[in-house]
């Protein structure tokens, strides 16, 4: 069951991440990274797409991992990415309410993945 949970989280990660690649405003707007007209500046869109591509690769690895060790490594990478996102967004986003939301979402995904990893280690 826990391998299934890890794969479900990987699928959700990959899907959301591909949405970021296609539409950076999905992340930019809630984080306050848009201009006065509500558009995502080019350099910001580039970096968000890069994050999306990174996370899509990790999510795909979580889904396709063939054995426990590979699934563990992919899941640890997901947790590390979420932790680093929480630290970076928590440190550098200017608006406190947006900072709290971004940290909360990143931390929640990290905790979910950590719980799935813990459950898979107990199986």
PASE-708739 format. One record per atom (N, C-alpha, C): residue in one letter; chain; x, y, z. Coordinates in pm, 1 decimal. Layout:
BEGIN
A|A|X|Y|Z $
...
This chain:
BEGIN
X|A|81.8|-119.9|0.0 $
X|A|0.0|0.0|0.0 $
X|A|86.0|126.1|0.0 $
X|A|193.4|129.1|77.2 $
X|A|274.8|249.4|85.8 $
X|A|345.4|280.6|-45.7 $
X|A|381.7|175.4|-122.4 $
X|A|439.7|200.6|-254.2 $
X|A|335.8|268.7|-342.6 $
X|A|211.1|229.2|-326.6 $
X|A|103.3|293.0|-402.7 $
X|A|90.7|439.4|-362.8 $
X|A|97.1|467.7|-234.1 $
X|A|87.9|606.2|-187.3 $
X|A|202.3|689.1|-244.6 $
X|A|321.8|634.7|-243.8 $
X|A|437.0|705.5|-300.1 $
X|A|413.6|734.1|-448.2 $
X|A|360.0|637.8|-519.8 $
X|A|332.8|657.4|-662.9 $
X|A|221.6|760.2|-685.3 $
X|A|121.0|759.9|-600.2 $
X|A|14.2|860.1|-611.7 $
X|A|72.1|999.8|-589.3 $
X|A|154.4|1014.9|-486.0 $
X|A|217.5|1144.9|-460.3 $
X|A|310.1|1184.1|-574.4 $
X|A|380.7|1087.7|-630.7 $
X|A|466.0|1115.1|-746.2 $
X|A|385.9|1160.1|-866.8 $
X|A|271.9|1096.1|-889.3 $
X|A|184.7|1134.1|-1000.7 $
X|A|131.6|1275.6|-980.9 $
X|A|87.3|1306.4|-859.5 $
X|A|36.8|1441.8|-830.7 $
X|A|147.8|1545.3|-847.4 $
X|A|267.3|1511.4|-800.6 $
X|A|381.6|1601.6|-815.5 $
X|A|410.9|1627.3|-962.7 $
X|A|417.8|1521.0|-1041.0 $
X|A|448.9|1535.6|-1183.6 $
X|A|341.5|1616.9|-1255.0 $
X|A|215.4|1590.3|-1224.6 $
X|A|106.3|1662.3|-1291.2 $
X|A|110.1|1811.7|-1258.8 $
X|A|122.4|1844.1|-1130.7 $
X|A|128.8|1984.7|-1090.7 $
X|A|252.0|2051.8|-1152.0 $
X|A|362.3|1981.3|-1152.9 $
X|A|486.8|2037.5|-1203.9 $
X|A|479.5|2064.8|-1353.2 $
X|A|415.0|1975.8|-1427.2 $
X|A|396.3|2000.1|-1570.8 $
X|A|303.9|2119.7|-1592.9 $
X|A|208.2|2138.9|-1502.9 $
X|A|122.5|2257.9|-1511.1 $
X|A|206.4|2384.8|-1493.3 $
X|A|306.1|2380.3|-1404.1 $
X|A|394.7|2495.6|-1385.0 $
X|A|477.5|2523.9|-1510.0 $
X|A|522.2|2418.4|-1575.5 $
X|A|599.4|2436.6|-1699.2 $
X|A|511.2|2504.0|-1804.0 $
X|A|387.5|2459.0|-1815.4 $
X|A|295.4|2514.2|-1915.2 $
X|A|243.6|2652.7|-1877.7 $
X|A|218.7|2672.6|-1748.9 $
X|A|157.2|2797.0|-1701.9 $
X|A|222.8|2844.0|-1572.1 $
X|A|334.4|2913.6|-1581.3 $
X|A|406.6|2957.6|-1460.9 $
X|A|322.3|3041.8|-1365.6 $
X|A|217.1|3103.3|-1416.1 $
X|A|133.4|3187.2|-1329.2 $
X|A|63.6|3106.6|-1220.3 $
X|A|54.4|2975.0|-1238.3 $
X|A|-6.1|2889.3|-1134.9 $
X|A|70.1|2904.1|-1003.0 $
X|A|200.4|2920.5|-1008.8 $
X|A|281.7|2943.5|-889.0 $
X|A|308.2|3092.3|-866.9 $
X|A|328.0|3166.4|-974.9 $
X|A|367.1|3306.7|-962.6 $
X|A|260.8|3391.4|-893.4 $
X|A|135.3|3371.5|-927.6 $
X|A|29.7|3456.3|-869.1 $
X|A|18.0|3436.9|-718.2 $
X|A|5.6|3313.3|-669.1 $
X|A|-6.8|3298.4|-523.2 $
X|A|116.2|3347.5|-446.6 $
X|A|231.3|3348.3|-513.5 $
X|A|354.6|3392.8|-447.3 $
X|A|379.6|3542.7|-464.5 $
X|A|294.2|3610.0|-540.7 $
X|A|313.7|3752.9|-562.5 $
X|A|428.6|3784.1|-656.0 $
X|A|454.7|3695.9|-750.4 $
X|A|566.9|3713.8|-842.0 $
X|A|521.5|3761.7|-980.0 $
X|A|415.8|3839.8|-983.2 $
X|A|363.6|3894.1|-1108.8 $
X|A|383.3|4044.9|-1110.0 $
X|A|376.6|4102.2|-1230.1 $
X|A|390.1|4248.1|-1239.9 $
X|A|256.6|4316.2|-1207.1 $
X|A|252.8|4446.1|-1222.0 $
X|A|132.6|4521.9|-1185.8 $
X|A|10.5|4484.5|-1269.4 $
X|A|34.8|4432.8|-1388.8 $
X|A|-75.0|4390.3|-1475.8 $
X|A|-113.0|4243.9|-1452.9 $
X|A|-47.0|4178.2|-1358.2 $
X|A|-77.0|4038.8|-1328.0 $
X|A|-6.3|3939.1|-1418.4 $
X|A|90.8|3985.5|-1495.3 $
X|A|166.0|3896.5|-1584.8 $
X|A|293.7|3849.3|-1515.6 $
X|A|339.3|3733.3|-1557.8 $
X|A|463.1|3677.3|-1502.7 $
X|A|579.9|3728.8|-1586.7 $
X|A|672.5|3802.2|-1526.1 $
X|A|788.3|3849.0|-1601.9 $
X|A|868.0|3730.6|-1658.7 $
X|A|928.9|3751.9|-1774.1 $
X|A|1001.7|3645.7|-1843.6 $
X|A|1102.9|3571.2|-1757.6 $
X|A|1192.0|3640.6|-1686.6 $
X|A|1289.7|3568.7|-1603.8 $
X|A|1224.6|3486.5|-1492.4 $
X|A|1115.2|3537.8|-1436.6 $
X|A|1043.4|3464.1|-1333.2 $
X|A|980.4|3339.0|-1392.2 $
X|A|918.8|3352.2|-1509.8 $
X|A|858.1|3236.5|-1577.2 $
X|A|964.2|3130.4|-1607.4 $
X|A|1081.1|3173.7|-1648.8 $
X|A|1190.5|3080.8|-1678.4 $
X|A|1227.6|2999.3|-1554.3 $
X|A|1243.6|3065.7|-1442.1 $
X|A|1281.9|2996.3|-1318.9 $
X|A|1170.5|2904.5|-1268.8 $
X|A|1045.6|2948.2|-1279.3 $
X|A|934.7|2862.4|-1237.7 $
X|A|927.4|2739.1|-1327.5 $
X|A|946.3|2756.8|-1456.6 $
X|A|947.5|2641.5|-1547.5 $
X|A|1060.5|2544.8|-1511.3 $
X|A|1174.1|2599.4|-1472.1 $
X|A|1285.6|2515.0|-1431.2 $
X|A|1250.2|2433.6|-1307.1 $
X|A|1187.7|2497.6|-1208.5 $
X|A|1141.6|2425.5|-1089.2 $
X|A|1040.3|2318.2|-1127.9 $
X|A|950.1|2352.8|-1218.2 $
X|A|850.5|2256.9|-1263.1 $
X|A|913.4|2136.6|-1331.3 $
X|A|1012.2|2160.8|-1415.2 $
X|A|1080.7|2050.0|-1483.5 $
X|A|1154.0|1961.2|-1383.1 $
X|A|1219.0|2023.2|-1285.0 $
X|A|1287.7|1947.2|-1180.1 $
X|A|1189.0|1858.2|-1106.2 $
X|A|1079.1|1916.8|-1064.7 $
X|A|981.8|1841.7|-986.0 $
X|A|908.7|1737.0|-1068.9 $
X|A|887.7|1764.1|-1196.6 $
X|A|826.3|1662.9|-1283.8 $
X|A|917.6|1541.3|-1295.2 $
X|A|1046.9|1565.9|-1304.6 $
X|A|1142.3|1454.6|-1311.8 $
X|A|1141.3|1373.3|-1182.4 $
X|A|1138.7|1440.9|-1068.8 $
X|A|1137.3|1370.3|-940.9 $
X|A|1006.1|1293.7|-924.0 $
X|A|895.0|1357.1|-956.2 $
X|A|765.5|1289.6|-944.9 $
X|A|759.2|1166.6|-1035.0 $
X|A|811.2|1179.1|-1155.4 $
X|A|813.3|1065.3|-1247.7 $
X|A|900.7|953.8|-1192.1 $
X|A|1012.3|989.0|-1132.5 $
X|A|1099.1|887.9|-1070.8 $
X|A|1026.0|816.2|-957.1 $
X|A|945.4|889.3|-880.5 $
X|A|868.6|826.5|-772.8 $
X|A|768.6|726.6|-829.6 $
X|A|710.9|757.9|-942.5 $
X|A|611.9|669.9|-1004.9 $
X|A|678.1|546.1|-1066.1 $
X|A|789.5|565.8|-1132.7 $
X|A|850.2|457.2|-1210.5 $
X|A|953.8|374.3|-1134.9 $
X|A|988.6|415.8|-1014.4 $
X|A|1090.0|342.3|-937.5 $
X|A|1049.5|195.2|-926.9 $
X|A|1141.0|108.8|-965.4 $
X|A|1108.2|-33.3|-971.5 $
X|A|1132.0|-110.0|-842.7 $
X|A|1213.7|-58.5|-756.3 $
X|A|1240.5|-130.1|-631.7 $
X|A|1237.3|-32.0|-515.0 $
X|A|1241.6|-88.1|-397.1 $
X|A|1229.0|-6.9|-274.6 $
X|A|1339.9|97.8|-263.1 $
X|A|1462.2|60.0|-293.5 $
X|A|1574.1|154.5|-280.0 $
X|A|1558.4|272.1|-376.8 $
X|A|1518.6|244.6|-498.8 $
X|A|1498.6|352.0|-597.5 $
X|A|1383.5|442.6|-556.7 $
X|A|1275.2|383.7|-508.5 $
X|A|1159.9|461.6|-463.6 $
X|A|1198.9|547.5|-343.9 $
X|A|1277.9|491.6|-252.7 $
X|A|1324.7|566.7|-135.8 $
X|A|1407.5|687.2|-180.7 $
X|A|1501.2|665.2|-272.0 $
X|A|1586.4|774.3|-318.9 $
X|A|1503.5|884.0|-386.2 $
X|A|1410.5|845.0|-472.8 $
X|A|1326.6|944.1|-540.2 $
X|A|1243.1|1022.3|-438.4 $
X|A|1190.6|952.8|-338.1 $
X|A|1107.7|1018.7|-237.6 $
X|A|1191.1|1111.7|-149.5 $
X|A|1310.9|1072.0|-116.0 $
X|A|1400.4|1159.6|-38.9 $
X|A|1433.3|1285.1|-120.3 $
X|A|1453.1|1269.0|-251.2 $
X|A|1476.4|1386.2|-336.9 $
X|A|1356.0|1480.1|-335.4 $
X|A|1234.8|1424.1|-336.6 $
X|A|1112.3|1504.6|-331.5 $
X|A|1105.8|1581.2|-199.0 $
X|A|1135.2|1512.3|-89.4 $
X|A|1132.8|1575.9|43.1 $
X|A|1236.9|1687.9|49.5 $
X|A|1356.1|1663.3|-2.4 $
X|A|1461.8|1765.1|-2.4 $
X|A|1421.9|1885.5|-87.1 $
X|A|1360.1|1861.1|-201.1 $
X|A|1315.5|1972.0|-286.4 $
X|A|1208.6|2054.5|-215.1 $
X|A|1114.4|1986.6|-150.1 $
X|A|1010.2|2059.2|-76.3 $
X|A|1069.8|2139.1|38.9 $
X|A|1163.2|2080.1|109.6 $
X|A|1227.4|2151.1|221.1 $
X|A|1302.8|2273.7|170.6 $
X|A|1376.1|2257.8|61.0 $
X|A|1450.2|2372.2|8.0 $
X|A|1355.2|2479.6|-43.5 $
X|A|1244.0|2438.7|-105.6 $
X|A|1144.8|2537.7|-149.9 $
X|A|1088.4|2613.7|-29.4 $
X|A|1057.4|2542.2|77.8 $
X|A|1003.9|2607.4|197.0 $
X|A|1102.8|2709.6|252.5 $
X|A|1229.6|2673.4|256.1 $
X|A|1331.4|2764.7|308.0 $
X|A|1347.1|2886.0|216.8 $
X|A|1357.1|2862.7|87.1 $
X|A|1379.1|2974.1|-6.2 $
X|A|1257.6|3066.2|-11.3 $
X|A|1137.8|3008.3|-28.5 $
X|A|1018.4|3092.8|-32.0 $
X|A|996.8|3161.2|102.7 $
X|A|1023.9|3091.3|210.1 $
X|A|1006.9|3149.2|342.8 $
X|A|1106.0|3259.7|372.7 $
X|A|1218.7|3256.2|307.7 $
X|A|1321.7|3356.9|329.4 $
X|A|1306.2|3477.4|237.5 $
X|A|1267.4|3452.8|112.7 $
X|A|1277.9|3559.8|13.8 $
X|A|1147.6|3618.1|-40.7 $
X|A|1033.7|3553.4|-20.2 $
X|A|909.6|3617.7|-64.3 $
X|A|883.3|3739.2|22.9 $
X|A|840.9|3847.8|-39.3 $
X|A|828.0|3974.8|31.7 $
X|A|703.3|3985.9|118.5 $
X|A|591.0|3936.2|68.6 $
X|A|464.1|3954.0|139.9 $
X|A|442.7|3841.4|240.7 $
X|A|426.6|3875.7|368.9 $
X|A|415.5|3772.8|473.3 $
X|A|304.7|3669.5|450.2 $
X|A|187.6|3713.4|402.9 $
X|A|79.3|3616.8|381.8 $
X|A|112.6|3520.0|269.3 $
X|A|173.6|3568.1|164.3 $
X|A|213.3|3481.6|52.8 $
X|A|328.3|3389.6|95.8 $
X|A|417.3|3443.0|176.7 $
X|A|528.5|3363.3|228.4 $
X|A|475.4|3246.9|312.2 $
X|A|381.5|3275.0|400.6 $
X|A|323.8|3168.6|485.3 $
X|A|255.2|3061.9|401.8 $
X|A|179.4|3102.8|302.4 $
X|A|109.7|3006.2|216.8 $
X|A|208.6|2918.8|140.1 $
X|A|309.8|2980.4|81.3 $
X|A|408.0|2904.3|3.5 $
X|A|483.5|2806.4|92.2 $
X|A|523.5|2850.9|208.8 $
X|A|593.5|2762.5|302.9 $
X|A|500.5|2649.9|346.6 $
X|A|376.5|2683.6|374.6 $
X|A|280.2|2582.1|417.4 $
X|A|257.6|2474.6|313.8 $
X|A|242.9|2515.0|188.6 $
X|A|221.5|2416.8|81.7 $
X|A|345.2|2329.2|63.4 $
X|A|462.3|2390.6|56.6 $
X|A|585.1|2313.0|39.1 $
X|A|606.1|2218.0|157.4 $
X|A|585.6|2267.6|277.0 $
X|A|603.0|2183.5|396.3 $
X|A|501.1|2070.1|398.9 $
X|A|377.9|2098.6|360.1 $
X|A|275.0|1993.7|358.9 $
X|A|311.1|1881.8|262.4 $
X|A|357.6|1917.3|143.7 $
X|A|398.7|1813.4|48.4 $
X|A|517.6|1734.3|102.2 $
X|A|610.9|1803.0|164.2 $
X|A|725.4|1733.0|222.6 $
X|A|683.5|1636.3|331.6 $
X|A|591.4|1679.3|416.3 $
X|A|542.6|1593.5|524.3 $
X|A|466.5|1473.4|466.7 $
X|A|382.6|1496.1|366.0 $
X|A|311.3|1384.7|302.4 $
X|A|408.8|1282.0|244.4 $
X|A|509.7|1331.1|176.3 $
X|A|607.9|1239.8|117.4 $
X|A|688.7|1168.8|225.4 $
X|A|721.7|1239.3|332.4 $
X|A|793.7|1176.0|443.3 $
X|A|708.3|1068.0|508.3 $
X|A|578.9|1094.2|523.3 $
X|A|488.7|993.8|581.2 $
X|A|479.6|871.1|491.1 $
X|A|472.6|893.9|360.3 $
X|A|469.4|781.2|265.8 $
X|A|599.1|701.7|273.1 $
X|A|710.3|771.5|283.7 $
X|A|839.0|703.5|295.9 $
X|A|845.3|622.0|424.4 $
X|A|802.1|680.9|532.4 $
X|A|801.0|610.4|661.4 $
X|A|714.4|484.7|652.6 $
X|A|597.8|499.0|594.3 $
X|A|507.8|383.2|581.1 $
X|A|570.2|275.3|493.3 $
X|A|637.8|315.3|388.8 $
X|A|698.2|214.8|300.1 $
X|A|815.2|143.8|367.5 $
X|A|882.1|211.8|457.0 $
X|A|993.6|149.4|530.5 $
X|A|942.2|50.6|633.1 $
X|A|820.3|69.0|678.0 $
X|A|762.2|-21.4|778.0 $
X|A|700.8|-145.0|713.7 $
X|A|674.2|-139.3|583.9 $
X|A|614.1|-256.3|513.8 $
X|A|712.6|-370.4|502.3 $
